[in-house]
Amino acid sequence: MGPAPVVSISSNAAPRSPFSFVGRAGRAARALTTAASALALAVGALTLAPAPAHAADPITTQEYFSYYGFDAAREKGYTGKGITIALIDGPVDTSAPELAGANIVDKSRCTIEASAKGIRHGTDMATILVSPYTGVAPDATLLSYQLSNDSSISEGTCKADGKKLDNFDTLINQAVEDGAQIISISQGTGHLGDDAKWAIANAISHGVIIVASAGNTSHEENNTHLGKYSGVVGVSAINTDGTFASYSSWGNGVVTAAIGGPFNTLDENTNQPATAHGTSISTALVAGMLALARQKWPEATTNQILQSLVHTGLNPNHEWNQYTGYGAIDGGGLVIDDPTQYPDENPILDKPGGSEPTADEIADYLDGLVDPAAHRSIPGSYVYRGIDDNVVLYQSELKTPIHLGTSPRYHRK
């Protein structure tokens, strides 16, 4: 498929934002059009910048910070305080000066032999989320989970006895178990199967929002990123002028968009100032803004927060398209609009073209009716409550408890 056609999301609606989102970000997002050129990037466009920063000094300025008016957000107390975000990515270098004072806990199940590129990427995502200088949610707690990928030198201790300990499903389940409320994943994969589906069902059943990047291949990329799954907030990228980023992928899994750069960082090889672009950056920004919404509206359900994300999207009438979903994110709208006005129903369960887990599968999971013997990725905290006696035959092999016949579905009137 070639470059995306022009997509306009111009709107006459007045912007509503305490983030000084009123001007630049709102107008740019409303003027969204698709750029014609295509520049395929693996993680983000990385070009040297002549910035004067010294490697030992923290990077204290980012364009997204002023673009979204996060200084005003902080003044109003929107800092992510009390919210727990999980980051599934490369290792985070907590000694980076940008992260001094940030509340970051390494919850990795194992240790990969990461490349400089992988460490830089994980550290950059953590910086966007919780840096005291330029983080969207500087007072949030960040749980980091190492994930090996094509840039890793080796899988290290994450592969033992032929088993991989850092699969997406394993890490998502672990993050849910550890109390994460939002999971940010700026990684793609060549294969996503049944195990990932049930991990996402587990997250949904616990009210955990997963935010995932759309990719940077300049074409439709729905099948290799977690955004294709029901309930996952797939994120594409726009430029600061509001145009659709030429490097950004798109697809039926996209729910929203955010700017993908420029992001001030350091070259992983030379440690010299550089700039980066990519949907990874967009994803961390969206995850951070959802954290601010969860802080502001603690009484709202996860479904209602997602309803607010959809209803405040900056496309005209919040209409969906495969490039920007329901429109570029309106961070101000998320903290202004009371999400409890919306129904307690997940608006992104049934994605265009169909997606899984289906609503029925999620209902089965919630009611304890999914057979853990057939789906070995189901976490040990899951309790089977169905009436299939055959499950008992595998009880000695299962890590999950079995309470036959106790499903709430059998007792509803």
VEXDREN-2710 file (C-alpha; in Angstrom, 1 decimal):
% VEXDREN-2710
k/r/px/py/pz
1/MET/0.0/0.0/0.0
2/GLY/1.3/3.5/-0.9
3/PRO/1.3/6.7/1.1
4/ALA/-1.9/7.5/2.9
5/PRO/-4.4/9.8/1.1
6/VAL/-5.0/13.3/2.6
7/VAL/-7.1/13.1/5.7
8/SER/-8.6/16.3/7.1
9/ILE/-9.8/16.6/10.7
10/SER/-10.5/20.3/10.6
11/SER/-13.0/21.3/13.3
12/ASN/-14.8/24.4/14.3
13/ALA/-15.1/23.3/17.9
14/ALA/-13.5/25.6/20.5
15/PRO/-10.5/23.9/22.2
16/ARG/-11.0/23.2/25.9
17/SER/-7.8/22.9/27.8
18/PRO/-6.2/24.1/31.1
19/PHE/-2.9/23.0/29.5
20/SER/-2.7/26.2/27.2
21/PHE/-3.7/23.5/24.7
22/VAL/-6.0/26.3/23.5
23/GLY/-3.8/27.5/20.7
24/ARG/-1.1/25.6/19.0
25/ALA/-2.0/22.0/19.7
26/GLY/-5.7/22.3/19.2
27/ARG/-5.4/24.2/15.9
28/ALA/-2.7/21.9/14.6
29/ALA/-4.6/18.8/15.3
30/ARG/-7.7/20.3/13.6
31/ALA/-5.7/21.0/10.5
32/LEU/-4.4/17.4/10.3
33/THR/-3.6/16.2/6.8
34/THR/-1.5/13.3/5.7
35/ALA/2.0/14.0/4.5
36/ALA/2.8/12.5/1.1
37/SER/6.4/11.3/1.6
38/ALA/7.3/8.1/3.3
39/LEU/10.4/7.6/5.6
40/ALA/10.5/4.2/7.2
41/LEU/12.0/4.2/10.6
42/ALA/12.6/1.3/13.1
43/VAL/12.3/3.3/16.3
44/GLY/12.5/6.9/15.3
45/ALA/14.3/9.2/13.0
46/LEU/17.6/10.0/14.7
47/THR/19.6/13.0/13.5
48/LEU/22.3/14.9/15.2
49/ALA/21.3/18.2/16.6
50/PRO/23.6/21.1/17.4
51/ALA/22.2/21.6/20.8
52/PRO/24.7/22.7/23.4
53/ALA/23.8/20.2/26.1
54/HIS/26.6/18.3/27.8
55/ALA/26.0/14.6/28.3
56/ALA/26.2/15.0/32.1
57/ASP/23.6/17.7/32.1
58/PRO/19.9/16.9/32.1
59/ILE/17.9/17.7/28.9
60/THR/15.3/20.1/30.3
61/THR/13.5/21.3/27.2
62/GLN/11.2/19.3/24.9
63/GLU/8.9/20.6/22.2
64/TYR/6.0/18.5/23.3
65/PHE/6.1/20.1/26.8
66/SER/5.2/23.5/25.5
67/TYR/3.0/22.1/22.6
68/TYR/0.7/20.4/25.1
69/GLY/1.2/23.0/27.8
70/PHE/2.3/20.6/30.5
71/ASP/3.7/23.5/32.6
72/ALA/0.1/24.7/33.1
73/ALA/-1.0/21.1/33.9
74/ARG/1.6/20.9/36.6
75/GLU/0.5/24.3/38.0
76/LYS/-3.0/22.9/38.3
77/GLY/-1.7/19.8/40.1
78/TYR/-2.0/17.3/37.2
79/THR/1.2/15.3/37.8
80/GLY/0.0/11.7/37.8
81/LYS/0.3/11.5/41.6
82/GLY/-1.0/8.2/42.9
83/ILE/-1.0/6.6/39.4
84/THR/1.1/3.5/38.5
85/ILE/2.4/3.2/34.9
86/ALA/4.1/0.1/33.5
87/LEU/6.7/0.5/30.8
88/ILE/7.5/-2.6/28.7
89/ASP/10.5/-1.7/26.7
90/GLY/14.3/-1.8/26.8
91/PRO/16.1/-1.4/30.1
92/VAL/15.8/2.0/31.7
93/ASP/19.0/3.8/32.7
94/THR/17.9/5.4/36.0
95/SER/21.2/7.2/36.3
96/ALA/20.3/9.4/33.4
97/PRO/20.2/13.0/34.7
98/GLU/16.7/13.5/33.3
99/LEU/15.4/10.8/35.6
100/ALA/17.0/12.0/38.8
101/GLY/14.3/12.0/41.4
102/ALA/11.8/10.0/39.4
103/ASN/10.0/7.1/41.1
104/ILE/11.1/4.2/38.9
105/VAL/11.0/0.6/40.0
106/ASP/12.6/-2.2/37.9
107/LYS/10.2/-5.1/38.0
108/SER/11.9/-7.1/35.2
109/ARG/11.5/-10.8/35.4
110/CYS/15.0/-11.3/33.9
111/THR/17.9/-9.4/32.5
112/ILE/18.5/-9.0/28.7
113/GLU/21.9/-8.2/27.2
114/ALA/20.7/-4.9/25.7
115/SER/22.3/-2.8/23.0
116/ALA/23.0/0.9/23.5
117/LYS/20.0/1.5/21.2
118/GLY/17.7/-0.6/23.4
119/ILE/18.8/1.2/26.6
120/ARG/18.4/4.6/24.9
121/HIS/14.9/3.8/23.8
122/GLY/13.7/2.5/27.2
123/THR/15.3/5.5/28.9
124/ASP/13.7/8.0/26.5
125/MET/10.3/6.5/27.0
126/ALA/10.7/6.7/30.8
127/THR/11.8/10.3/30.4
128/ILE/8.7/11.2/28.5
129/LEU/6.5/9.5/31.2
130/VAL/8.0/10.6/34.5
131/SER/11.0/12.9/34.2
132/PRO/10.9/15.7/36.8
133/TYR/12.0/18.0/34.1
134/THR/9.9/17.1/31.0
135/GLY/7.7/14.1/32.0
136/VAL/4.0/14.2/31.4
137/ALA/3.3/12.5/34.7
138/PRO/6.3/13.3/36.9
139/ASP/4.7/12.2/40.2
140/ALA/3.5/8.8/38.9
141/THR/5.2/5.6/39.8
142/LEU/6.9/3.9/36.9
143/LEU/7.3/0.1/36.8
144/SER/9.8/-0.9/34.2
145/TYR/10.0/-4.4/32.5
146/GLN/12.8/-5.3/30.2
147/LEU/11.8/-6.7/26.8
148/SER/14.2/-8.2/24.3
149/ASN/13.9/-7.3/20.6
150/ASP/15.8/-7.3/17.4
151/SER/18.2/-4.7/18.7
152/SER/19.2/-6.7/21.7
153/ILE/22.6/-8.3/21.8
154/SER/21.1/-11.4/23.4
155/GLU/18.1/-12.5/25.5
156/GLY/20.4/-12.9/28.5
157/THR/18.6/-14.6/31.4
158/CYS/15.3/-14.0/29.7
159/LYS/15.6/-17.3/27.8
160/ALA/16.1/-20.4/30.0
161/ASP/15.5/-24.1/29.2
162/GLY/14.1/-23.0/25.8
163/LYS/11.4/-20.8/27.4
164/LYS/11.2/-17.1/26.9
165/LEU/10.5/-15.2/30.1
166/ASP/9.8/-11.8/28.5
167/ASN/7.0/-12.4/26.1
168/PHE/4.4/-9.6/25.8
169/ASP/1.8/-11.8/27.5
170/THR/4.0/-12.7/30.4
171/LEU/5.0/-9.0/31.0
172/ILE/1.5/-7.7/30.6
173/ASN/0.2/-10.2/33.1
174/GLN/3.1/-9.4/35.5
175/ALA/2.3/-5.6/35.2
176/VAL/-1.3/-6.3/36.0
177/GLU/-0.3/-8.4/39.0
178/ASP/2.0/-5.6/40.1
179/GLY/-0.8/-3.0/40.2
180/ALA/-0.2/-1.1/37.0
181/GLN/-3.1/1.1/36.0
182/ILE/-1.7/2.0/32.6
183/ILE/0.8/0.0/30.4
184/SER/2.8/1.8/27.8
185/ILE/4.3/-0.4/25.0
186/SER/6.3/1.2/22.2
187/GLN/7.4/-2.0/20.6
188/GLY/6.2/-4.2/17.7
189/THR/6.5/-7.9/17.1
190/GLY/6.4/-10.2/14.2
191/HIS/4.0/-12.6/15.8
192/LEU/1.0/-12.0/18.1
193/GLY/-1.1/-15.0/18.9
194/ASP/-3.5/-16.5/21.4
195/ASP/-1.3/-15.8/24.4
196/ALA/-1.3/-12.1/23.9
197/LYS/-5.0/-12.1/23.4
198/TRP/-5.7/-13.6/26.8
199/ALA/-3.2/-11.3/28.5
200/ILE/-5.1/-8.4/27.1
201/ALA/-8.4/-10.0/28.3
202/ASN/-6.7/-10.2/31.8
203/ALA/-5.7/-6.5/31.6
204/ILE/-9.2/-5.4/30.6
205/SER/-10.8/-7.5/33.3
206/HIS/-8.7/-5.7/35.9
207/GLY/-9.4/-2.2/34.5
208/VAL/-5.8/-1.7/33.1
209/ILE/-5.4/0.5/30.0
210/ILE/-2.8/-0.7/27.5
211/VAL/-1.4/1.9/25.2
212/ALA/0.6/0.7/22.2
213/SER/2.5/2.2/19.2
214/ALA/1.2/1.8/15.6
215/GLY/4.7/1.5/14.2
216/ASN/7.0/3.5/11.9
217/THR/6.9/1.8/8.5
218/SER/4.8/4.4/6.6
219/HIS/2.1/2.0/5.8
220/GLU/-0.7/-0.1/7.2
221/GLU/0.8/-2.1/10.1
222/ASN/-2.2/-3.5/12.0
223/ASN/-1.1/-7.1/12.4
224/THR/2.3/-6.7/14.0
225/HIS/1.4/-4.3/16.8
226/LEU/-0.6/-4.8/19.9
227/GLY/-3.0/-2.0/18.9
228/LYS/-4.9/-4.5/16.7
229/TYR/-6.4/-6.0/19.8
230/SER/-9.7/-5.1/21.4
231/GLY/-9.4/-2.5/24.2
232/VAL/-5.9/-1.5/23.3
233/VAL/-5.2/2.2/22.6
234/GLY/-3.3/2.1/19.4
235/VAL/-1.4/5.4/18.8
236/SER/-0.2/6.9/15.5
237/ALA/1.9/10.1/15.1
238/ILE/1.3/13.6/13.9
239/ASN/3.8/16.4/13.3
240/THR/3.8/19.6/15.3
241/ASP/2.1/21.4/12.4
242/GLY/-0.8/19.0/12.6
243/THR/0.0/16.9/9.6
244/PHE/0.1/13.1/9.7
245/ALA/3.7/12.0/10.2
246/SER/5.2/10.5/7.1
247/TYR/6.9/7.7/9.1
248/SER/3.8/6.7/11.0
249/SER/2.0/3.4/10.4
250/TRP/-1.8/3.2/10.5
251/GLY/-4.5/0.6/10.6
252/ASN/-7.8/-0.5/12.2
253/GLY/-6.2/-0.6/15.6
254/VAL/-5.5/3.1/15.8
255/VAL/-7.5/4.9/18.5
256/THR/-5.7/8.3/18.8
257/ALA/-2.6/10.2/17.8
258/ALA/0.0/12.5/19.3
259/ILE/3.0/14.3/18.1
260/GLY/5.9/12.0/17.4
261/GLY/8.7/14.5/17.8
262/PRO/11.1/16.2/17.7
263/PHE/12.4/14.6/20.9
264/ASN/15.7/15.8/22.3
265/THR/17.9/12.9/23.3
266/LEU/21.4/11.7/23.0
267/ASP/22.9/9.5/20.2
268/GLU/23.3/6.0/21.7
269/ASN/26.7/5.6/20.1
270/THR/28.3/9.0/20.5
271/ASN/26.4/10.4/23.5
272/GLN/26.0/13.6/21.6
273/PRO/22.8/15.6/21.3
274/ALA/20.3/14.2/18.8
275/THR/16.7/14.4/17.9
276/ALA/14.3/11.6/17.4
277/HIS/10.8/11.0/15.9
278/GLY/8.5/8.1/16.1
279/THR/5.2/6.6/17.3
280/SER/7.1/5.4/20.4
281/ILE/7.1/9.0/21.5
282/SER/3.5/9.5/20.7
283/THR/2.6/6.4/22.7
284/ALA/4.4/7.5/25.8
285/LEU/2.7/10.9/25.6
286/VAL/-0.8/9.4/25.3
287/ALA/0.0/7.0/28.2
288/GLY/1.1/10.0/30.3
289/MET/-2.0/12.0/29.5
290/LEU/-4.2/9.1/30.4
291/ALA/-2.4/9.0/33.7
292/LEU/-3.3/12.6/34.3
293/ALA/-7.0/11.8/33.5
294/ARG/-7.0/8.9/35.9
295/GLN/-5.5/11.1/38.6
296/LYS/-8.2/13.8/38.0
297/TRP/-11.1/11.4/37.9
298/PRO/-10.4/8.6/40.4
299/GLU/-14.1/7.8/40.6
300/ALA/-14.4/7.1/36.9
301/THR/-14.1/3.6/35.6
302/THR/-11.5/2.6/33.0
303/ASN/-14.3/2.3/30.4
304/GLN/-15.4/5.9/31.1
305/ILE/-11.8/7.2/30.8
306/LEU/-11.7/5.5/27.4
307/GLN/-15.1/6.9/26.5
308/SER/-13.7/10.4/27.3
309/LEU/-10.6/9.7/25.1
310/VAL/-12.9/8.9/22.2
311/HIS/-15.4/11.7/22.8
312/THR/-12.7/14.4/23.1
313/GLY/-10.7/13.2/20.1
314/LEU/-10.1/16.1/17.7
315/ASN/-11.5/14.6/14.5
316/PRO/-14.7/16.3/13.4
317/ASN/-17.6/14.8/15.4
318/HIS/-14.9/12.4/16.8
319/GLU/-15.4/10.2/13.7
320/TRP/-12.9/7.3/13.4
321/ASN/-10.4/6.8/10.6
322/GLN/-7.5/4.4/10.3
323/TYR/-4.9/7.2/10.5
324/THR/-5.7/9.1/13.6
325/GLY/-8.4/7.0/15.1
326/TYR/-11.0/9.3/16.7
327/GLY/-8.6/12.2/16.4
328/ALA/-5.4/13.5/18.0
329/ILE/-5.6/13.4/21.7
330/ASP/-7.0/16.4/23.6
331/GLY/-5.1/16.3/26.9
332/GLY/-7.1/19.3/28.2
333/GLY/-10.4/17.7/27.3
334/LEU/-9.5/14.6/29.3
335/VAL/-9.2/16.6/32.5
336/ILE/-12.1/18.9/31.8
337/ASP/-14.8/16.6/30.7
338/ASP/-16.2/14.5/33.5
339/PRO/-16.0/10.9/32.2
340/THR/-18.7/9.7/34.6
341/GLN/-21.2/11.3/32.2
342/TYR/-20.4/8.4/29.8
343/PRO/-21.7/4.8/30.0
344/ASP/-19.5/2.3/31.7
345/GLU/-18.9/0.5/28.4
346/ASN/-15.6/0.0/26.7
347/PRO/-15.8/1.9/23.4
348/ILE/-12.8/0.2/21.7
349/LEU/-13.6/-3.4/22.2
350/ASP/-15.0/-4.0/18.7
351/LYS/-12.5/-2.4/16.4
352/PRO/-13.2/-1.9/12.7
353/GLY/-12.8/-5.1/10.7
354/GLY/-13.3/-7.1/13.9
355/SER/-10.8/-7.7/16.8
356/GLU/-10.1/-10.0/19.6
357/PRO/-10.6/-10.8/22.4
358/THR/-14.3/-10.5/21.6
359/ALA/-16.8/-9.1/24.1
360/ASP/-18.0/-12.7/24.7
361/GLU/-14.4/-13.9/25.4
362/ILE/-13.8/-11.1/27.8
363/ALA/-17.1/-11.9/29.6
364/ASP/-16.1/-15.5/29.8
365/TYR/-12.7/-14.5/31.3
366/LEU/-14.4/-12.2/33.9
367/ASP/-16.8/-15.0/34.9
368/GLY/-14.0/-17.5/35.3
369/LEU/-15.1/-19.7/32.4
370/VAL/-12.0/-19.7/30.3
371/ASP/-10.2/-23.1/30.5
372/PRO/-6.7/-22.5/31.9
373/ALA/-5.6/-25.9/30.6
374/ALA/-6.3/-24.8/27.0
375/HIS/-4.6/-21.4/27.4
376/ARG/-1.4/-21.8/29.4
377/SER/-0.6/-18.1/29.4
378/ILE/-3.5/-17.4/31.8
379/PRO/-1.9/-16.1/35.0
380/GLY/-1.8/-18.0/38.2
381/SER/-4.1/-15.5/39.9
382/TYR/-7.0/-16.6/37.6
383/VAL/-9.6/-18.8/39.2
384/TYR/-11.5/-21.2/37.0
385/ARG/-15.2/-21.2/38.1
386/GLY/-16.8/-23.3/35.3
387/ILE/-18.4/-26.7/35.4
388/ASP/-16.2/-28.6/33.0
389/ASP/-15.0/-31.6/35.0
390/ASN/-12.3/-32.3/32.5
391/VAL/-10.4/-29.3/33.8
392/VAL/-9.9/-31.2/37.1
393/LEU/-7.9/-33.8/35.2
394/TYR/-5.2/-31.2/34.6
395/GLN/-5.3/-29.7/38.0
396/SER/-1.9/-31.0/39.0
397/GLU/-0.4/-29.3/36.0
398/LEU/-2.1/-26.0/36.4
399/LYS/-0.9/-23.0/38.3
400/THR/-4.5/-21.7/38.7
401/PRO/-7.0/-22.6/41.4
402/ILE/-10.2/-24.3/40.4
403/HIS/-13.6/-23.6/42.1
404/LEU/-16.1/-25.6/40.1
405/GLY/-19.5/-24.2/39.6
406/THR/-18.9/-20.9/41.4
407/SER/-19.1/-18.6/38.3
408/PRO/-21.2/-15.5/38.9
409/ARG/-22.9/-16.3/35.6
410/TYR/-24.7/-19.2/37.2
411/HIS/-26.2/-17.0/39.9
412/ARG/-27.3/-14.0/37.9
413/LYS/-31.0/-13.5/37.6
END
